[in-house]
Amino acid sequence: MAVQHITFNDQTNHGRMIRRALQQLQDGRQGLIEIIGVLQLMIDGDSSDPSQFTYMTTKCGFPDNATAKAAWEELNALKFKLTTDSSQSNVNAAFDQAQHKFG
């Protein structure tokens, strides 16, 4: 099998732009995975009821437990879209929705 690497010079202006864009995507995806792991530890139960989100509400500064639960669900939905190997539709819509909801 032929080597699949694409060689480019990341010391040129456009090469740096490619490198930076790929790094930001990687960092963002990994950061989302990590924060969900942290938030999961803040839920006192199976995440089915807003009353289980008291600690997360306090730590993240959400106005109430229902908002914390909604944030948890939104972040998990986005994570699923970005980390699965199965075919996905509306990935851009999920990303935009999360950006607007947390904006």
C-alpha positions as CSV (number, residue, x, y, z in Angstrom):
1,M,0.0,0.0,0.0
2,A,1.3,3.5,-0.8
3,V,2.1,5.9,1.9
4,Q,-1.0,8.1,2.6
5,H,0.7,11.1,4.1
6,I,0.2,14.5,2.4
7,T,3.5,16.4,2.6
8,F,3.3,20.2,2.9
9,N,5.4,23.0,4.3
10,D,3.9,24.4,7.4
11,Q,6.4,27.3,7.4
12,T,4.7,29.0,4.5
13,N,1.7,31.3,5.2
14,H,-0.9,28.9,3.8
15,G,0.9,25.8,5.2
16,R,0.6,27.4,8.7
17,M,-3.1,28.0,8.1
18,I,-3.6,24.4,7.2
19,R,-1.7,23.2,10.3
20,R,-3.5,25.7,12.6
21,A,-6.9,24.7,11.3
22,L,-6.3,21.0,11.8
23,Q,-4.8,21.7,15.3
24,Q,-7.8,23.7,16.3
25,L,-10.2,21.0,15.2
26,Q,-8.2,18.4,17.1
27,D,-8.0,20.6,20.2
28,G,-11.7,21.5,20.1
29,R,-12.8,17.9,19.7
30,Q,-10.5,16.7,22.5
31,G,-11.6,19.6,24.8
32,L,-15.2,18.7,24.3
33,I,-14.5,15.0,25.2
34,E,-12.6,16.1,28.3
35,I,-15.1,18.6,29.6
36,I,-17.9,16.1,29.2
37,G,-15.9,13.7,31.3
38,V,-15.5,16.3,34.0
39,L,-19.1,17.3,33.9
40,Q,-20.2,13.7,34.1
41,L,-18.6,13.5,37.6
42,M,-20.8,16.5,38.7
43,I,-24.1,14.7,38.1
44,D,-25.7,13.1,41.2
45,G,-27.6,10.3,39.4
46,D,-28.3,9.0,35.9
47,S,-28.9,12.6,34.5
48,S,-32.6,12.0,34.0
49,D,-33.8,14.7,36.4
50,P,-32.7,18.3,36.8
51,S,-32.4,17.8,40.6
52,Q,-29.3,15.7,39.9
53,F,-27.4,18.8,38.4
54,T,-27.1,20.9,41.6
55,Y,-23.3,20.6,41.8
56,M,-22.8,21.3,38.0
57,T,-25.1,24.3,38.3
58,T,-22.9,25.8,41.0
59,K,-19.6,24.9,39.4
60,C,-20.5,26.1,35.9
61,G,-22.6,29.1,36.9
62,F,-25.8,28.0,35.2
63,P,-28.9,29.9,36.4
64,D,-30.7,26.7,37.5
65,N,-30.5,22.9,37.3
66,A,-32.8,22.7,34.2
67,T,-30.3,24.8,32.3
68,A,-27.4,22.6,33.5
69,K,-29.3,19.6,32.3
70,A,-30.0,21.2,28.9
71,A,-26.3,22.1,28.6
72,W,-25.3,18.5,29.4
73,E,-27.7,17.2,26.8
74,E,-26.5,19.7,24.1
75,L,-22.8,19.0,24.7
76,N,-23.4,15.2,24.6
77,A,-25.4,15.5,21.3
78,L,-22.6,17.5,19.8
79,K,-19.9,15.1,21.1
80,F,-21.8,12.2,19.5
81,K,-21.9,13.9,16.1
82,L,-18.2,14.7,16.3
83,T,-16.8,11.4,17.6
84,T,-18.8,8.6,16.0
85,D,-17.5,6.6,13.0
86,S,-21.1,6.0,11.8
87,S,-22.6,8.0,9.1
88,Q,-24.0,11.3,10.4
89,S,-26.2,14.0,9.0
90,N,-26.6,17.6,10.1
91,V,-23.2,17.8,11.8
92,N,-22.8,21.4,10.8
93,A,-26.3,22.2,12.1
94,A,-25.4,20.5,15.5
95,F,-22.3,22.6,15.7
96,D,-24.1,25.8,14.9
97,Q,-26.8,25.0,17.3
98,A,-24.4,24.5,20.2
99,Q,-22.5,27.7,19.2
100,H,-25.7,29.7,19.3
101,K,-27.1,28.2,22.5
102,F,-23.9,28.8,24.4
103,G,-23.3,32.1,22.7
